[in-house]
Amino acid sequence: MQLYFIGELTYSEIAKQEKISYYQVEKTVNTIIQAVDEKMKETKEN
């Protein structure tokens, strides 16, 4: 699955394009956001 700029496409549009469920798109996006948040925290702490 390609990464999209969140907000550029709705989750349902991405799901349609990638032929996966809306739930999977949402889960993937949330996982990415979480990973980025953790990375930011690590960077701030160092």
Secondary structure, 3 states (H helix, E strand, C coil): CCCCCECCECHHHHHHHHCCCHHHHHHHHHHHHHHHHHHHHHHHHC
